[in-house]
Amino acid sequence: MAVSKAGVLSFILPVFLADFVTRPPIIEDSAKQLANHVQNANISAEVVSEKINQVVHSSGFKFLLVYGLAAVLTYFAVQLYKAVTEPLALYCDETKYTYLVDGPADGKSAEERVRDLKRCRKVGDVPPVYPNGWMSILMLSELKKKEHIFVAVAGKNLVVFRGESGRPYVVDAYCAHLGANLAIGGSVHGECIECPFHGWRYRGEDGKCVHIGYAEKGGLSLVRPTLPTSAGSHTLPTSMWLYFIGPCFAHFHMDSPLLGELQLVLTVTPAGPMRQRIVTTGYTRRGPISFYIGKKALYEQYYQIWGDLPVWANKKYVRNPPFVKEDHLIAKHRRFFAQFYSENSPKYDPKEESMDW
């Protein structure tokens, strides 16, 4: 039987209208439920607001707020004090700026990046790695009385300590007895440093062993008498000027109407092959302007070195470069620096840092 579209509509429309008429109670119930939810939400919001007010006005919250704010202000005050009074220490890691090795984003540790850099880098025919001359070990402010520290400078392992008098000393890091490191577990006694292994004591003035607690001499334990330490005083009037120009020190003198006289001393310490520790110390009149400009100058020096790292970390040394006449200062600098090397100066050999299988 064929049914027209009009017939279908005439059959469905009354059913749809009847269903719609019976819906209002359901819609009304939904509206009531929604109103109840809104009312409950308002009540809950009022309860939460009341609880918040109780917490805010409680003595415990005020205590936490006051002391928390005091702790934050104290932290920033301490950081500001350190920034003002402590030396500026900045470090450059050439493995982060070299294009020869993968970086931290590739999942390699610092040790792996250094190993890759040593394997890939071509340093060229470099001069000896350590020049002859005086070198800066530490700043005096870095070491307190009766403290000691291990340092590696120019291929040598040393221990630096300050005696009870405050005088600094530098001796070999290893005990002559069985080779223990005096800086690891050692202790300062008077003007000597004691080995942590068997208690041998070494005098800071000349590095000699002056005391072995368990040793006997000729079958006897000797007790040294007190000897007079002075046989009179004699003054020899002398006046002299001493000059020294070395490869590890640079001295700068500046004078300006704003800052006045300014003295800068720059020390370069070879911490190892291809590694340097640069310390710049400035002396000028005290004041906020000179301090700000001095700190800014140190930052500028750091950023200049940091900006050269991509070049220095990827270059090799050319012993006899084709200089042009405008490069005469570079040639003059090389001639000046060559005087601080001798026949026995240690050479850099990358093969010594690798293992043969």
C-alpha positions as CSV (number, residue, x, y, z in Angstrom):
1,M,0.0,0.0,0.0
2,A,1.4,3.3,-1.1
3,V,1.4,6.1,1.6
4,S,1.9,9.7,0.6
5,K,4.1,12.2,2.5
6,A,1.1,14.1,3.7
7,G,-0.3,10.9,5.2
8,V,2.9,10.1,7.0
9,L,3.0,13.6,8.5
10,S,-0.6,13.4,9.5
11,F,0.2,10.2,11.4
12,I,3.4,11.3,13.1
13,L,2.6,14.9,14.0
14,P,-0.2,14.1,16.5
15,V,2.1,11.7,18.3
16,F,4.9,14.2,18.5
17,L,2.6,16.9,19.8
18,A,1.1,14.6,22.4
19,D,4.6,13.7,23.6
20,F,5.6,17.4,23.8
21,V,2.5,18.1,25.9
22,T,3.4,15.4,28.4
23,R,7.0,16.8,28.8
24,P,6.4,20.0,31.0
25,P,6.4,18.0,34.3
26,I,9.8,16.6,33.4
27,I,11.1,20.0,32.4
28,E,9.7,21.5,35.6
29,D,11.4,18.8,37.7
30,S,14.7,19.5,35.9
31,A,14.3,23.3,36.6
32,K,13.6,22.5,40.3
33,Q,16.7,20.4,40.5
34,L,18.8,23.1,38.8
35,A,17.4,25.7,41.3
36,N,18.3,23.4,44.2
37,H,21.8,23.0,42.9
38,V,22.2,26.7,42.5
39,Q,20.9,27.3,46.0
40,N,23.3,24.6,47.4
41,A,26.2,26.2,45.5
42,N,25.4,29.6,46.9
43,I,25.2,28.1,50.4
44,S,28.5,26.2,49.8
45,A,30.1,29.5,48.5
46,E,29.0,31.3,51.6
47,V,30.4,28.5,53.8
48,V,33.7,28.6,51.9
49,S,33.9,32.3,52.1
50,E,33.2,32.2,55.9
51,K,35.9,29.5,56.3
52,I,38.4,31.6,54.3
53,N,37.6,34.7,56.5
54,Q,38.2,32.6,59.6
55,V,41.5,31.3,58.3
56,V,42.7,34.8,57.2
57,H,41.8,36.3,60.6
58,S,43.4,33.5,62.6
59,S,46.6,34.1,64.5
60,G,48.3,31.1,62.8
61,F,47.8,32.6,59.4
62,K,49.0,36.0,60.5
63,F,52.1,34.3,62.0
64,L,52.8,32.4,58.7
65,L,52.2,35.5,56.6
66,V,54.5,37.8,58.7
67,Y,57.3,35.3,59.1
68,G,57.0,34.0,55.5
69,L,57.3,37.6,54.2
70,A,60.2,38.2,56.6
71,A,61.9,35.0,55.3
72,V,61.5,36.1,51.7
73,L,62.8,39.6,52.4
74,T,65.8,38.2,54.3
75,Y,66.6,35.8,51.5
76,F,66.7,38.7,48.9
77,A,68.6,40.9,51.3
78,V,71.3,38.2,51.7
79,Q,71.5,37.7,48.0
80,L,71.9,41.4,47.5
81,Y,74.6,41.6,50.2
82,K,76.5,38.7,48.5
83,A,76.2,40.4,45.1
84,V,77.6,43.6,46.6
85,T,80.4,42.2,48.8
86,E,81.5,38.9,47.4
87,P,83.8,38.6,44.4
88,L,82.2,38.0,41.0
89,A,82.7,34.4,39.9
90,L,81.7,33.4,36.4
91,Y,82.6,30.2,34.6
92,C,82.9,29.4,30.9
93,D,82.3,25.8,29.7
94,E,83.7,25.5,26.2
95,T,82.0,22.2,25.6
96,K,78.7,24.1,25.5
97,Y,79.9,26.3,22.7
98,T,81.9,24.0,20.5
99,Y,80.5,22.7,17.2
100,L,82.6,19.6,17.2
101,V,80.6,17.7,19.8
102,D,76.9,17.2,20.6
103,G,75.4,19.3,23.4
104,P,73.4,18.6,26.5
105,A,70.2,18.5,24.4
106,D,71.5,15.2,22.8
107,G,71.5,13.5,26.2
108,K,75.3,13.5,26.8
109,S,76.8,14.3,30.2
110,A,79.6,16.8,30.8
111,E,82.2,14.0,31.0
112,E,81.1,12.6,27.6
113,R,81.2,16.0,26.0
114,V,84.7,16.7,27.3
115,R,85.9,13.3,26.1
116,D,84.4,13.9,22.6
117,L,86.0,17.3,22.5
118,K,89.4,15.9,23.3
119,R,89.0,13.2,20.6
120,C,87.8,15.5,17.8
121,R,89.7,18.7,18.5
122,K,92.9,19.5,16.5
123,V,94.9,21.9,18.6
124,G,97.9,22.3,16.3
125,D,101.5,22.8,17.1
126,V,100.9,24.7,20.4
127,P,103.7,26.1,22.6
128,P,104.4,24.5,26.0
129,V,101.3,24.5,28.1
130,Y,102.8,26.2,31.2
131,P,105.0,29.3,31.1
132,N,107.8,29.9,33.5
133,G,107.1,32.6,36.1
134,W,105.1,33.5,39.2
135,M,101.4,32.4,39.2
136,S,98.5,33.3,41.4
137,I,97.1,30.3,43.4
138,L,94.3,31.7,45.4
139,M,92.9,35.0,46.7
140,L,93.7,35.4,50.4
141,S,90.0,35.9,51.1
142,E,89.3,32.4,49.9
143,L,91.1,30.7,52.8
144,K,90.6,31.3,56.5
145,K,93.0,30.6,59.4
146,K,93.7,26.8,59.9
147,E,92.0,26.0,56.7
148,H,93.5,24.0,53.8
149,I,92.5,23.4,50.2
150,F,93.7,21.2,47.3
151,V,94.7,23.1,44.1
152,A,96.0,21.9,40.7
153,V,98.1,24.5,39.0
154,A,100.5,24.2,36.1
155,G,100.5,20.4,36.2
156,K,101.3,20.2,39.9
157,N,99.0,19.1,42.8
158,L,99.4,21.3,45.8
159,V,97.9,21.9,49.2
160,V,97.4,25.5,50.3
161,F,96.9,26.2,54.0
162,R,97.0,29.0,56.5
163,G,98.7,28.5,59.8
164,E,97.5,29.7,63.2
165,S,99.3,33.0,62.6
166,G,97.3,33.5,59.4
167,R,100.3,33.2,57.1
168,P,99.6,31.2,53.9
169,Y,101.7,28.3,52.8
170,V,101.9,26.2,49.6
171,V,103.5,22.7,49.8
172,D,103.3,19.5,47.7
173,A,99.9,17.8,48.1
174,Y,101.3,14.3,48.7
175,C,102.9,12.9,51.9
176,A,106.5,11.6,51.4
177,H,105.7,8.6,53.5
178,L,103.0,6.7,51.6
179,G,101.6,9.3,49.2
180,A,98.4,10.3,51.1
181,N,96.9,13.6,50.0
182,L,97.4,16.2,52.7
183,A,94.5,18.2,51.5
184,I,92.0,15.3,51.9
185,G,91.5,14.8,55.6
186,G,94.6,16.6,56.7
187,S,94.7,19.1,59.6
188,V,96.7,22.3,60.4
189,H,98.8,22.4,63.6
190,G,100.6,25.6,64.2
191,E,102.4,26.5,61.0
192,C,102.4,22.8,59.8
193,I,100.0,20.5,58.1
194,E,99.5,17.0,59.3
195,C,99.0,13.9,57.1
196,P,95.7,12.1,57.8
197,F,97.3,8.7,57.3
198,H,100.1,8.4,59.8
199,G,100.3,11.9,61.3
200,W,103.5,13.1,59.6
201,R,103.7,16.9,59.9
202,Y,105.2,19.2,57.2
203,R,106.3,22.7,57.8
204,G,104.7,25.2,55.6
205,E,107.8,27.4,55.3
206,D,109.9,24.9,53.4
207,G,107.8,21.7,53.1
208,K,110.1,19.6,55.3
209,C,108.8,16.9,57.6
210,V,109.3,18.1,61.2
211,H,107.3,15.6,63.3
212,I,106.6,11.9,63.2
213,G,104.5,11.1,66.3
214,Y,105.3,7.4,66.6
215,A,109.0,7.4,65.5
216,E,111.9,6.8,67.9
217,K,115.5,8.0,67.5
218,G,118.2,5.6,68.7
219,G,115.6,3.7,70.7
220,L,114.6,6.9,72.6
221,S,111.7,9.2,72.4
222,L,113.3,12.6,72.4
223,V,111.8,15.7,74.1
224,R,113.2,18.8,72.5
225,P,114.2,21.6,75.0
226,T,113.1,25.2,74.6
227,L,115.8,27.1,72.8
228,P,116.2,30.9,72.7
229,T,114.8,32.3,69.4
230,S,116.4,35.7,69.4
231,A,120.0,36.7,69.6
232,G,119.5,40.4,69.2
233,S,118.1,42.7,66.5
234,H,120.1,44.5,63.8
235,T,118.5,46.9,61.3
236,L,120.1,47.2,57.9
237,P,118.8,50.3,56.1
238,T,118.2,49.5,52.5
239,S,116.2,51.0,49.7
240,M,115.6,49.4,46.3
241,W,113.1,49.1,43.5
242,L,112.1,45.7,42.3
243,Y,110.4,45.1,38.9
244,F,109.0,41.9,37.5
245,I,107.2,41.3,34.3
246,G,105.7,37.8,34.0
247,P,103.3,36.0,31.7
248,C,100.6,35.5,34.3
249,F,100.1,39.1,35.6
250,A,98.8,42.2,34.0
251,H,98.6,45.7,35.6
252,F,96.4,48.5,34.4
253,H,96.3,52.1,35.6
254,M,93.4,54.4,34.7
255,D,92.5,57.9,35.9
256,S,89.1,59.6,35.1
257,P,87.3,62.7,36.5
258,L,84.3,60.5,37.6
259,L,86.0,57.6,39.2
260,G,89.4,59.0,40.1
261,E,92.4,56.7,40.1
262,L,91.7,53.1,39.3
263,Q,94.2,50.2,39.5
264,L,93.4,46.8,37.9
265,V,95.4,43.6,38.5
266,L,94.7,40.7,36.3
267,T,96.1,37.2,37.1
268,V,95.9,34.2,34.8
269,T,96.5,30.8,36.4
270,P,96.9,27.7,34.2
271,A,94.7,25.2,36.0
272,G,95.6,22.5,33.4
273,P,96.3,22.0,29.7
274,M,94.0,24.4,27.8
275,R,92.4,25.6,31.0
276,Q,92.8,29.0,32.7
277,R,91.6,30.7,35.8
278,I,91.4,34.5,35.3
279,V,91.1,36.8,38.4
280,T,90.6,40.5,38.0
281,T,91.0,42.7,41.1
282,G,90.2,46.4,41.0
283,Y,91.3,49.1,43.5
284,T,89.5,52.5,43.5
285,R,87.9,54.9,46.0
286,R,84.8,53.6,47.7
287,G,81.4,54.8,46.4
288,P,78.2,53.5,44.8
289,I,79.1,54.9,41.3
290,S,82.6,53.3,41.3
291,F,81.2,50.0,42.6
292,Y,78.5,49.9,40.0
293,I,80.9,50.7,37.1
294,G,83.5,48.3,38.5
295,K,81.0,45.4,38.6
296,K,79.7,46.3,35.1
297,A,83.3,46.3,33.8
298,L,83.8,42.8,35.2
299,Y,80.6,41.6,33.5
300,E,81.7,43.2,30.2
301,Q,85.0,41.3,30.5
302,Y,83.2,38.1,31.1
303,Y,80.9,38.5,28.1
304,Q,83.8,39.4,25.9
305,I,85.5,36.2,26.8
306,W,82.2,34.3,26.5
307,G,81.7,35.8,23.0
308,D,85.1,34.4,21.9
309,L,84.4,30.9,23.1
310,P,82.9,29.6,19.8
311,V,86.1,30.6,18.1
312,W,88.6,29.4,20.7
313,A,86.8,26.1,21.2
314,N,87.0,25.2,17.5
315,K,90.3,26.7,16.3
316,K,93.8,25.2,16.2
317,Y,97.1,26.9,16.8
318,V,99.1,27.9,13.8
319,R,102.8,28.3,14.8
320,N,103.9,30.3,11.7
321,P,100.9,32.2,10.4
322,P,101.1,34.4,7.3
323,F,101.0,37.8,9.1
324,V,100.2,41.0,7.2
325,K,101.7,44.3,8.3
326,E,98.5,45.1,10.3
327,D,99.2,42.0,12.4
328,H,102.4,43.3,13.8
329,L,101.0,43.5,17.4
330,I,100.2,39.8,17.3
331,A,103.7,38.9,16.2
332,K,105.2,41.2,18.8
333,H,103.0,39.5,21.5
334,R,104.2,36.1,20.4
335,R,107.8,37.1,20.6
336,F,107.3,38.6,24.0
337,F,105.6,35.5,25.3
338,A,108.2,33.1,23.9
339,Q,110.8,34.2,26.5
340,F,108.8,32.4,29.2
341,Y,109.3,29.0,27.7
342,S,112.4,26.9,28.1
343,E,113.6,23.6,26.7
344,N,112.2,21.6,29.6
345,S,108.7,23.3,29.6
346,P,106.0,20.6,29.5
347,K,104.4,20.1,26.1
348,Y,100.8,19.3,25.4
349,D,100.4,15.8,24.0
350,P,96.7,14.7,23.4
351,K,97.9,11.0,23.1
352,E,98.8,11.0,26.8
353,E,95.2,11.5,27.7
354,S,94.0,8.5,25.6
355,M,94.2,4.8,26.3
356,D,95.8,2.3,23.9
357,W,94.1,-1.1,23.6
